Amino acid sequence: MTTIHEPARETEVLTRCDVLVVGGGSAGTAAAIAAAREGARVVLAERYGSLGGLATGGLIALLLTLDDGLGRQVIGGICEEVTRRMREKGGAFHPPAEEWGDEDPEKIDHYRKWGLVWGGARARHRVRYSVAYDPEVMRLVLNEMVTEAGVDLIFHLWGADALVKDGRLIGVAFQSKAGRQAVLADIVIDATGDGDVFASAGCAFDHVSVHPWLWLRVGGVRELERVLAEGAPFFRTPNAEQVLFPWGSMASLNRKIDATNPRDLTFAEIECRRLVMEEFEKLKSSRPELAEAHICNIATQLGITESRRLEGRYILSIEDRGKPFEDAIAITGHWTKYGAVYAVPYRSLQAREFPNLMAAGRNISVDHRTHNATKEIPPCMTTGQAAGTAAAMAIGLGGELARVDVARLRDRLQQAGGIVDYPFDSPVS
Ligand SMILES: Cc1cc2nc3c(=O)[nH]c(=O)nc-3n(C[C@H](O)[C@H](O)[C@H](O)COP(=O)(O)OP(=O)(O)OC[C@H]3O[C@@H](n4cnc5c(N)ncnc54)[C@H](O)[C@@H]3O)c2cc1C
């Protein structure tokens, strides 16, 4: 590798806060709201001009899942509040509580058409507590909630470098059109999805490459009822005029990409957009019901399931499925499995190397297989809420996250509508 030497320079301090959240996806937004509601001075820094990350810009417009697959709700708190607020604006659809866990094939078939039932053909399917929503309504709701909570939200700030002084993380340097500026904080939450902050700070992490996705919304499908009944490669959405196409590159792209490598991302952006248009045109000519269909919008962000994952104080693994933890701060089911439940320990959010650094969302400390359960939007919001709450509680403790009283943290999360316990001993069907 060729390098150049950059001279040391003075960096302007943009602002100071108690809790700095980097990344305004589902996890970071929930973290910022939770910390601010607990009274912390919070800065939420996001590289783009909108909140939600993949949940909005990636058009991943399905909250999978807020239940265990057997009819029991396992996710509440901010995720449920977002759902309620979206529903009140006509932007969310989900099965009513009395249907969760229902095995009626007709109901399952009905909700599958909304993208709310997944899993193999041999699974004993049930109605899930999952939500189809309009990403524009989610953007609106997240903006409202962040504003109401008093979060200092700053868009168009790209987290560039963790700032470490005398072995302590003191904040993050950002790059923007205003140049390089620092935000100093007692506690930092890395909710970038790709672990940009913990990687820059020198923490241990795992890293994988993936096939990218590019979801899109399409209008003008004829005879929608019939087409859906016969099995279609798309889902109904809260907007009756549009369907959601979950396009993925596995069949058409000859390699996986590293989502932290700009050259790989450039390749994927160009190829996936070309392939989506090409395949959509082919579909139109081969399926009469799509003859007059048109693309309403293609995700502005590539769908990246996974890149860096923190190797934190505890790495949650597949062996931990069905296992209680005394420091559980979240419970999650699995979007394709029924009764596959994980408790997420507080330690899986904490970095080993810095006492005041946490991860939230899809880059928390879990192994590759467990990630499939913890990466979904509801658990991302939940680990975000837990991280934000813990951060606020650590302010008076010198920012030392490990000193937070876990019993009190779990209480606070429950008081805020969260679910942190699960009856793991009960029989699973
Ligand atoms: C194809 C696909 C299908 C999926 N299907 C579903 C589904 O049906 N249902 C479901 O619930 N989940 C699904 N998921 C998973 C889910 O969408 C994501 O895992 C989840 O949204 C991740 O949330 P997050 O907040 O952790 O990360 P992200 O949504 O990636 O948010 C990270 C945020 O940080 C910002 N950011 C990144 N780097 C920086 C930086 N250096 N400085 C400042 N800001 C930065 C980004 O712009 C973004 O806003 C799917 C994922 C993919 C890719």
The ligand as a Gaussian input file, in Angstrom:
#p B3LYP/6-31G(d) Opt

LIG

0 1
 C      -32.187000      -7.097000       1.155000
 C      -32.537000      -6.991000       2.609000
 C      -33.766000      -7.447000       3.025000
 C      -34.127000      -7.306000       4.357000
 N      -35.392000      -7.655000       4.721000
 C      -35.840000      -7.303000       5.932000
 C      -37.227000      -7.393000       6.227000
 O      -38.044000      -7.802000       5.396000
 N      -37.637000      -7.011000       7.464000
 C      -36.756000      -6.559000       8.415000
 O      -37.196000      -6.241000       9.524000
 N      -35.437000      -6.432000       8.138000
 C      -34.964000      -6.775000       6.917000
 N      -33.652000      -6.606000       6.608000
 C      -32.693000      -6.167000       7.629000
 C      -32.819000      -4.694000       7.967000
 O      -33.318000      -3.951000       6.895000
 C      -31.471000      -4.074000       8.395000
 O      -30.600000      -5.007000       8.980000
 C      -31.742000      -2.936000       9.358000
 O      -32.585000      -1.990000       8.710000
 C      -30.436000      -2.325000       9.807000
 O      -30.666000      -1.192000      10.590000
 P      -29.420000      -0.390000      11.189000
 O      -29.967000       0.862000      11.768000
 O      -28.612000      -1.284000      12.042000
 O      -28.511000      -0.087000       9.918000
 P      -28.834000       0.803000       8.637000
 O      -30.249000       0.755000       8.289000
 O      -27.835000       0.380000       7.622000
 O      -28.525000       2.274000       9.122000
 C      -27.223000       2.778000       9.244000
 C      -27.309000       4.280000       9.100000
 O      -26.035000       4.840000       9.343000
 C      -25.700000       5.760000       8.309000
 N      -24.243000       5.740000       8.213000
 C      -23.480000       4.729000       7.796000
 N      -22.184000       5.039000       7.900000
 C      -22.134000       6.286000       8.416000
 C      -21.090000       7.148000       8.766000
 N      -19.794000       6.771000       8.622000
 N      -21.371000       8.365000       9.259000
 C      -22.675000       8.752000       9.412000
 N      -23.724000       7.965000       9.095000
 C      -23.451000       6.734000       8.609000
 C      -26.423000       5.227000       7.106000
 O      -26.620000       6.229000       6.134000
 C      -27.724000       4.709000       7.704000
 O      -28.697000       5.709000       7.797000
 C      -33.230000      -6.741000       5.283000
 C      -31.985000      -6.295000       4.855000
 C      -31.642000      -6.396000       3.530000
 C      -30.335000      -5.851000       3.070000

